[in-house]
């Protein structure tokens, strides 16, 4: 069997899909609001990766993306650095943006253009804030690493404007956590009861002003561990800020842990934290208890999907996309992880190590091809699919209800609505209108061999009790015919 050789991946996102850092950066920057210009140092073909959705790309700035438009003869004769300097001077003369980001690409990296040096000298000579980013597709990165690099670049010019030490030390930035209005309102309310306040929220739709105001807080709270590593380091060195690595607040237990993590880091007592969340916690506990009573005696089995969608939202990809797992656990679900990934034996072992290091005990199966997912789902083995919506065509073949992974809300106040979403999905009879027959091709050549070898169990220092369960009892793997 060919050995699986993944490249060196960013810690904290080891199961994520890989991406070209240049293309990923343009996708994220297309949503950034504010007076920022992105200069792509490349031939014009590379600029074609930029989204063509005009309202999204040019919101408030129709000259947001520009290109040095290198010709072939300029690249082979080493004129790239000169063209880049000329382009920066032109942007300064015509637009004078608050921030100019310079992105390298595969061609300019291969010919050895010194983007960082050119940007540094231009920034000094022109008095323009020019920030270079080494981006290209020659070495794939995980989406989490791209976000880390970009957030670090966008906050490089942040300066503290709040002189009162007591004030900025009470402010907590929420980084990488896109918040809906009701979710933000809950966190603001709880923080206020603990004597804290939100500084800025950094996510895919943040404004440049938000990134430049990062230094007006003492803390950066974000999903952890092992995310935003360089961002945290830069904030600590430049502004003396500290990171708070907390679980994503999905469900009751994880949300309480989130608030407690913030309270502990900021010196708020456990009693004050408990009092701040008391009313919301009672409502969340009641919603879970009511769900448990209604579902008493019924099976609760969820197929939990990982790795089928490439996302740059840390709310989605943090904790190896396992952020919502705690919520399903407290609802009493028996979860099985369906992870899209390479079928090589080394990848099974690597995945087991990653999950084991996170303390995950749920068993898993790797499926390489979304078009053959139905072969990995035994009809009747699950009551709910939690994951990507584009897999509907596979789910209808085994009559498995779907709950989209972006539907669940954050916070204690969202527990009740999350419970209702779960029940509505489980009670749906939409999928029963389809024949429970698999029509897609195979693609399961390695599955039986891997399960037969005992793969699919996270590796922990102290193996959990289920480790000795026979493979045949896992109820996972190739679809079995009725009575087989």
C-alpha positions as CSV (number, residue, x, y, z in Angstrom):
1,X,0.0,0.0,0.0
2,X,1.3,3.5,-0.9
3,X,2.4,5.4,2.2
4,X,0.3,8.4,3.1
5,X,2.6,11.5,3.4
6,X,0.7,14.6,4.4
7,X,2.7,17.8,4.4
8,X,3.6,19.5,7.7
9,X,0.2,20.9,8.8
10,X,-0.8,23.7,11.1
11,X,-1.5,22.4,14.6
12,X,-5.2,22.6,15.6
13,X,-6.5,22.1,12.1
14,X,-5.0,18.7,11.2
15,X,-8.2,17.3,9.7
16,X,-9.0,20.3,7.6
17,X,-8.9,20.5,3.8
18,X,-5.8,22.1,2.4
19,X,-5.9,25.3,0.3
20,X,-3.8,27.7,-1.7
21,X,-2.9,30.5,0.7
22,X,-3.1,33.1,-2.1
23,X,-6.6,32.1,-3.3
24,X,-7.7,31.8,0.3
25,X,-6.4,35.3,1.2
26,X,-8.2,36.9,-1.7
27,X,-11.4,35.2,-0.6
28,X,-11.1,36.5,2.9
29,X,-10.0,40.0,1.9
30,X,-12.9,40.3,-0.6
31,X,-15.2,40.4,2.5
32,X,-13.1,42.8,4.5
33,X,-14.6,46.3,4.8
34,X,-12.7,49.5,5.1
35,X,-10.1,51.6,3.4
36,X,-7.8,48.8,2.2
37,X,-6.3,48.0,-1.1
38,X,-5.0,44.6,-2.1
39,X,-2.1,44.6,-4.6
40,X,-1.6,41.2,-6.3
41,X,2.0,40.9,-7.5
42,X,1.6,38.6,-10.5
43,X,0.7,38.2,-14.1
44,X,-2.9,39.0,-14.9
45,X,-4.0,35.4,-15.0
46,X,-3.5,35.0,-11.2
47,X,-5.9,37.8,-10.5
48,X,-8.7,35.7,-12.0
49,X,-9.1,33.9,-8.7
50,X,-10.6,37.0,-7.2
51,X,-14.3,36.7,-6.7
52,X,-16.3,38.2,-9.5
53,X,-19.3,39.1,-7.3
54,X,-19.0,42.9,-7.6
55,X,-21.0,43.8,-4.5
56,X,-18.9,41.6,-2.4
57,X,-15.5,42.6,-3.8
58,X,-16.0,46.3,-4.2
59,X,-18.2,47.2,-1.3
60,X,-17.3,50.7,-0.5
61,X,-14.1,50.6,-2.6
62,X,-14.2,49.8,-6.3
63,X,-10.4,49.8,-6.5
64,X,-10.0,47.2,-3.8
65,X,-8.0,44.6,-5.9
66,X,-5.2,45.7,-8.2
67,X,-2.6,43.7,-10.0
68,X,1.0,44.5,-11.1
69,X,0.2,42.7,-14.4
70,X,3.6,41.4,-15.0
71,X,4.4,40.4,-18.6
72,X,6.4,37.2,-19.4
73,X,9.5,39.2,-20.5
74,X,9.5,41.2,-17.3
75,X,9.4,38.0,-15.2
76,X,12.2,36.2,-17.1
77,X,14.5,39.4,-17.1
78,X,14.0,40.0,-13.3
79,X,12.0,43.2,-13.5
80,X,9.4,42.1,-10.9
81,X,10.7,44.1,-8.0
82,X,10.8,47.3,-10.1
83,X,7.2,46.8,-11.3
84,X,6.1,46.2,-7.8
85,X,7.7,49.4,-6.5
86,X,6.1,51.4,-9.4
87,X,2.7,49.9,-8.6
88,X,3.0,50.8,-4.9
89,X,3.9,54.4,-5.8
90,X,0.9,54.6,-8.2
91,X,-1.5,53.3,-5.5
92,X,-0.1,55.9,-3.1
93,X,-0.4,58.7,-5.6
94,X,-3.9,57.9,-6.7
95,X,-5.7,56.2,-3.8
96,X,-3.7,56.8,-0.6
97,X,-5.4,53.9,1.2
98,X,-5.2,53.4,5.0
99,X,-3.6,50.0,4.4
100,X,-2.0,48.4,1.3
101,X,-1.7,44.7,1.4
102,X,0.7,43.1,-1.1
103,X,0.2,39.4,-2.0
104,X,2.8,37.3,-3.7
105,X,1.8,34.5,-6.1
106,X,3.4,31.4,-7.5
107,X,5.2,33.1,-10.4
108,X,6.7,35.9,-8.3
109,X,7.8,33.5,-5.6
110,X,9.4,31.1,-8.1
111,X,11.4,34.0,-9.8
112,X,12.6,35.2,-6.4
113,X,11.0,38.6,-6.1
114,X,11.7,40.1,-2.7
115,X,8.2,41.3,-1.9
116,X,8.9,42.0,1.8
117,X,12.0,44.1,1.1
118,X,10.3,46.2,-1.6
119,X,7.2,46.7,0.6
120,X,9.3,47.7,3.6
121,X,11.3,50.3,1.6
122,X,8.2,51.7,-0.1
123,X,6.4,52.0,3.3
124,X,9.4,54.0,4.7
125,X,9.9,56.3,1.7
126,X,6.2,57.0,1.1
127,X,4.8,57.1,4.6
128,X,2.2,54.5,3.5
129,X,1.2,51.5,5.6
130,X,2.3,48.6,3.3
131,X,2.1,45.1,4.6
132,X,3.5,42.2,2.5
133,X,2.1,38.7,2.7
134,X,3.9,35.6,1.3
135,X,1.0,33.8,-0.4
136,X,1.1,31.1,-3.1
137,X,0.0,27.6,-3.9
138,X,3.4,25.9,-4.0
139,X,2.9,24.7,-0.4
140,X,-0.6,24.1,0.6
141,X,-1.8,25.4,4.0
142,X,-4.8,24.7,6.2
143,X,-7.5,27.4,6.3
144,X,-6.7,28.0,10.0
145,X,-3.1,28.9,9.2
146,X,-4.3,31.3,6.4
147,X,-6.6,33.1,8.9
148,X,-3.8,33.3,11.4
149,X,-1.4,34.9,8.9
150,X,-4.0,37.4,7.6
151,X,-5.2,38.5,11.1
152,X,-1.6,39.0,12.1
153,X,-1.0,41.2,9.0
154,X,-4.2,43.2,9.5
155,X,-3.4,44.0,13.1
156,X,0.3,44.9,12.6
157,X,-0.5,48.6,12.6
158,X,-2.8,48.5,15.6
159,X,-2.0,51.0,18.4
160,X,-3.5,51.4,21.9
161,X,-5.6,54.5,22.2
162,X,-7.2,53.9,25.6
163,X,-4.9,55.4,28.2
164,X,-6.7,54.1,31.3
165,X,-5.1,50.7,32.1
166,X,-8.0,49.6,34.2
167,X,-10.3,50.1,31.2
168,X,-8.5,48.3,28.5
169,X,-7.7,45.4,30.8
170,X,-11.4,44.8,31.2
171,X,-12.0,44.6,27.5
172,X,-12.0,41.2,25.7
173,X,-11.7,40.7,21.9
174,X,-13.6,37.8,20.4
175,X,-11.4,36.5,17.6
176,X,-12.6,34.1,14.9
177,X,-16.1,33.8,16.3
178,X,-18.7,35.2,13.9
179,X,-21.6,36.3,16.0
180,X,-25.3,36.7,15.2
181,X,-27.0,39.7,16.9
182,X,-28.7,37.6,19.6
183,X,-25.4,35.7,20.3
184,X,-23.5,38.9,20.7
185,X,-26.2,40.4,22.9
186,X,-25.9,37.4,25.3
187,X,-22.2,37.7,25.6
188,X,-22.3,41.4,26.1
189,X,-24.9,40.9,28.9
190,X,-22.9,38.2,30.7
191,X,-19.6,40.1,30.3
192,X,-21.2,43.2,31.7
193,X,-22.4,41.3,34.8
194,X,-18.8,40.1,35.2
195,X,-17.5,43.7,34.9
196,X,-16.1,43.1,31.4
197,X,-16.9,44.3,27.9
198,X,-16.4,43.2,24.4
199,X,-13.6,45.0,22.6
200,X,-13.9,44.0,18.9
201,X,-15.2,40.9,17.1
202,X,-12.9,39.7,14.4
203,X,-14.5,37.4,11.8
204,X,-14.9,37.2,8.0
205,X,-17.1,40.3,7.9
206,X,-15.1,42.6,10.2
207,X,-14.0,46.1,9.3
208,X,-10.4,47.2,9.0
209,X,-11.1,49.6,12.0
210,X,-11.8,46.5,14.1
211,X,-8.4,45.0,13.4
212,X,-6.7,48.3,14.0
213,X,-8.5,48.6,17.4
214,X,-7.3,45.2,18.7
215,X,-4.7,46.8,21.0
216,X,-7.5,48.6,23.0
217,X,-8.1,45.4,24.9
218,X,-6.2,43.2,27.3
219,X,-7.4,39.8,26.0
220,X,-8.0,37.9,22.9
221,X,-10.6,35.1,23.4
222,X,-10.8,32.5,20.6
223,X,-11.4,28.8,20.1
224,X,-8.4,26.7,21.1
225,X,-6.1,25.0,21.5
226,X,-3.5,25.6,18.8
227,X,-5.3,28.3,16.7
228,X,-4.1,31.8,15.9
229,X,-0.7,31.0,17.2
230,X,1.2,33.8,15.4
231,X,-1.5,36.3,16.0
232,X,-1.4,35.6,19.7
233,X,2.4,35.9,19.7
234,X,2.4,39.2,17.9
235,X,-0.3,40.7,20.2
236,X,1.6,39.6,23.2
237,X,4.9,41.1,22.0
238,X,3.5,44.4,20.7
239,X,0.8,45.1,23.3
240,X,1.2,42.8,26.2
241,X,-2.1,41.1,25.4
242,X,-2.9,37.6,26.6
243,X,-4.9,34.9,24.8
244,X,-7.8,33.0,26.2
245,X,-8.3,29.7,24.6
246,X,-11.9,28.6,25.2
247,X,-14.3,26.0,23.8
248,X,-16.8,27.1,21.2
249,X,-20.0,27.9,23.3
250,X,-22.3,25.3,21.6
251,X,-24.7,23.8,24.2
252,X,-24.9,24.3,27.9
253,X,-21.7,22.6,29.2
254,X,-19.4,24.2,26.5
255,X,-20.9,27.6,27.0
256,X,-20.5,27.5,30.8
257,X,-16.9,26.4,30.2
258,X,-16.4,29.3,27.7
259,X,-17.6,31.9,30.3
260,X,-15.6,30.3,33.1
261,X,-12.4,30.3,30.9
262,X,-12.9,34.1,30.3
263,X,-13.6,34.7,34.0
264,X,-10.6,32.7,35.2
265,X,-8.2,34.5,32.8
266,X,-9.5,38.0,33.7
267,X,-9.6,37.4,37.5
268,X,-13.4,37.3,37.8
269,X,-14.5,34.9,40.6
270,X,-16.4,31.7,39.9
271,X,-19.2,33.0,42.0
272,X,-19.6,36.2,40.0
273,X,-19.5,34.2,36.8
274,X,-22.1,31.7,38.0
275,X,-24.4,34.5,39.0
276,X,-24.0,36.2,35.6
277,X,-25.2,33.2,33.8
278,X,-27.7,31.8,36.3
279,X,-30.9,32.7,34.6
280,X,-29.7,31.7,31.1
281,X,-28.3,28.4,32.5
282,X,-31.7,27.5,34.1
283,X,-33.4,28.0,30.7
284,X,-30.8,25.9,28.9
285,X,-31.0,23.1,31.5
286,X,-34.8,23.0,31.2
287,X,-34.6,22.8,27.4
288,X,-32.2,19.8,27.6
289,X,-34.2,18.1,30.4
290,X,-37.4,18.5,28.4
291,X,-35.8,17.1,25.3
292,X,-34.5,14.1,27.3
293,X,-38.0,13.4,28.6
294,X,-39.6,13.6,25.1
295,X,-37.0,11.3,23.6
296,X,-37.0,8.8,26.5
297,X,-36.7,5.3,25.1
298,X,-35.9,6.4,21.6
299,X,-32.5,5.9,19.9
300,X,-30.3,9.0,19.5
301,X,-27.6,8.3,17.0
302,X,-25.9,11.0,15.0
303,X,-23.5,10.7,12.1
304,X,-21.2,13.7,12.7
305,X,-19.6,14.9,9.5
306,X,-16.0,16.4,9.4
307,X,-13.9,17.6,6.5
308,X,-16.3,17.8,3.7
309,X,-16.5,21.6,3.4
310,X,-13.5,24.0,3.2
311,X,-14.2,26.9,5.4
312,X,-12.3,29.9,6.8
313,X,-14.7,30.5,9.6
314,X,-13.0,29.4,12.8
315,X,-16.4,28.9,14.3
316,X,-16.7,26.1,11.8
317,X,-13.2,24.6,11.7
318,X,-12.0,25.1,15.3
319,X,-11.4,22.0,17.5
320,X,-11.1,20.0,14.2
321,X,-14.7,20.8,13.4
322,X,-15.8,19.1,16.6
323,X,-17.2,22.3,18.3
324,X,-20.8,21.1,18.3
325,X,-20.0,17.6,19.5
326,X,-20.3,18.5,23.2
327,X,-23.9,19.7,22.5
328,X,-24.9,16.3,21.0
329,X,-23.2,14.5,23.9
330,X,-25.3,16.4,26.5
331,X,-28.4,15.5,24.5
332,X,-27.6,11.9,25.0
333,X,-26.6,11.1,21.4
334,X,-24.3,8.3,20.4
335,X,-22.1,10.0,17.9
336,X,-20.0,8.5,15.1
337,X,-17.5,10.6,13.2
338,X,-17.7,10.4,9.4
339,X,-14.5,12.1,8.2
340,X,-13.8,12.8,4.6
341,X,-10.2,11.9,4.0
342,X,-7.6,9.7,2.4
343,X,-8.1,6.0,2.9
344,X,-4.4,5.1,3.4
345,X,-3.5,3.3,6.6
346,X,-1.2,6.0,7.7
347,X,-4.1,8.5,7.6
348,X,-6.3,6.2,9.7
349,X,-3.5,6.1,12.3
350,X,-2.8,9.9,12.1
351,X,-6.5,10.6,12.5
352,X,-6.7,8.4,15.5
353,X,-3.8,10.2,17.1
354,X,-5.3,13.6,16.4
355,X,-8.7,12.7,17.9
356,X,-7.1,10.9,20.8
357,X,-5.0,14.0,21.6
358,X,-8.2,16.0,21.8
359,X,-9.7,13.6,24.2
360,X,-12.3,12.4,21.7
361,X,-13.6,8.9,22.4
362,X,-16.1,8.5,19.5
363,X,-15.2,6.0,16.8
364,X,-14.7,7.2,13.3
365,X,-14.7,6.1,9.7
366,X,-12.8,7.8,6.8
367,X,-14.6,8.1,3.4
368,X,-12.6,9.5,0.5
369,X,-15.3,10.3,-2.0
370,X,-18.5,12.3,-1.2
371,X,-20.2,10.6,-4.2
372,X,-19.9,7.2,-2.5
373,X,-20.9,8.2,1.1
374,X,-24.0,6.1,1.0
375,X,-21.9,3.0,0.9
376,X,-20.5,4.0,4.4
377,X,-23.9,4.4,6.0
378,X,-25.9,1.4,7.0
379,X,-29.7,2.1,6.8
380,X,-31.2,2.3,10.2
381,X,-27.9,2.8,12.0
382,X,-28.3,6.5,12.5
383,X,-31.2,8.9,13.3
384,X,-29.6,12.1,12.1
385,X,-26.8,13.4,9.9
386,X,-25.1,16.5,11.1
387,X,-22.9,18.0,8.4
388,X,-22.6,19.4,4.9
389,X,-25.8,20.0,2.9
390,X,-24.3,19.1,-0.5
391,X,-24.4,15.4,0.6
392,X,-28.2,15.3,0.5
393,X,-28.2,13.1,-2.6
394,X,-26.3,10.5,-0.6
395,X,-28.4,10.8,2.5
396,X,-31.7,10.2,0.6
397,X,-30.3,6.8,-0.5
398,X,-30.3,5.6,3.1
399,X,-33.3,7.7,4.3
400,X,-31.1,9.7,6.8
401,X,-32.4,13.1,8.0
402,X,-30.1,16.1,7.7
403,X,-29.2,18.9,10.1
404,X,-27.0,21.5,8.4
405,X,-23.8,22.1,10.4
406,X,-24.2,25.9,10.3
407,X,-27.7,26.0,11.8
408,X,-26.8,25.7,15.4
409,X,-26.5,28.9,17.5
410,X,-23.9,29.9,20.1
411,X,-24.6,30.5,23.8
412,X,-27.0,29.5,26.5
413,X,-29.9,31.4,24.9
414,X,-29.5,29.3,21.8
415,X,-29.8,25.9,23.5
416,X,-33.6,25.8,23.3
417,X,-33.7,26.7,19.6
418,X,-30.9,24.2,18.9
419,X,-32.9,21.5,20.6
420,X,-35.9,22.4,18.4
421,X,-33.8,22.2,15.3
422,X,-32.5,18.7,16.3
423,X,-36.0,17.5,17.0
424,X,-37.4,18.9,13.8
425,X,-34.7,17.2,11.7
426,X,-35.2,13.9,13.5
427,X,-38.9,14.0,13.1
428,X,-38.8,14.9,9.4
429,X,-40.4,12.3,7.1
430,X,-39.1,14.0,4.0
431,X,-36.4,11.3,3.4
432,X,-38.9,8.4,3.8
433,X,-40.2,9.3,0.4
434,X,-37.1,8.0,-1.2
435,X,-36.2,4.4,-1.9
436,X,-33.6,3.1,0.6
437,X,-31.2,1.9,-2.2
438,X,-27.7,2.9,-3.0
439,X,-27.2,3.9,-6.6
440,X,-23.7,5.4,-6.5
441,X,-20.6,3.5,-7.4
442,X,-18.3,1.8,-4.9
443,X,-15.1,3.4,-3.7
444,X,-14.8,1.4,-0.5
445,X,-11.8,-0.8,-1.4
446,X,-9.8,0.0,1.7
447,X,-12.6,0.3,4.2
448,X,-13.1,-3.4,5.1
449,X,-9.3,-3.9,5.5
450,X,-9.0,-0.9,7.8
451,X,-12.0,-1.8,10.0
452,X,-10.8,-5.4,10.0
453,X,-7.4,-4.2,11.3
454,X,-9.1,-2.4,14.2
455,X,-8.8,1.1,12.8
456,X,-11.3,3.8,13.5
457,X,-10.7,4.1,17.3
458,X,-9.0,7.3,18.7
459,X,-5.7,6.5,20.3
460,X,-5.4,7.6,23.9
461,X,-2.9,7.0,26.7
462,X,-5.6,5.1,28.6
463,X,-7.7,3.3,26.1
464,X,-11.4,3.7,26.8
465,X,-13.6,0.7,27.6
466,X,-15.1,0.5,24.1
467,X,-11.7,-0.2,22.6
468,X,-12.3,-3.9,23.0
469,X,-15.6,-3.9,21.2
470,X,-15.6,-6.1,18.1
471,X,-15.4,-4.3,14.8
472,X,-18.6,-5.9,13.7
473,X,-20.5,-4.2,16.5
474,X,-19.5,-0.7,15.5
475,X,-22.4,-0.5,13.0
476,X,-20.3,1.5,10.7
477,X,-18.7,0.8,7.4
478,X,-19.9,-0.6,4.1
479,X,-23.7,-0.6,3.7
480,X,-25.1,-4.0,4.5
481,X,-28.0,-5.5,2.7
482,X,-31.1,-6.2,4.8
483,X,-30.5,-9.4,6.8
484,X,-26.8,-9.5,6.0
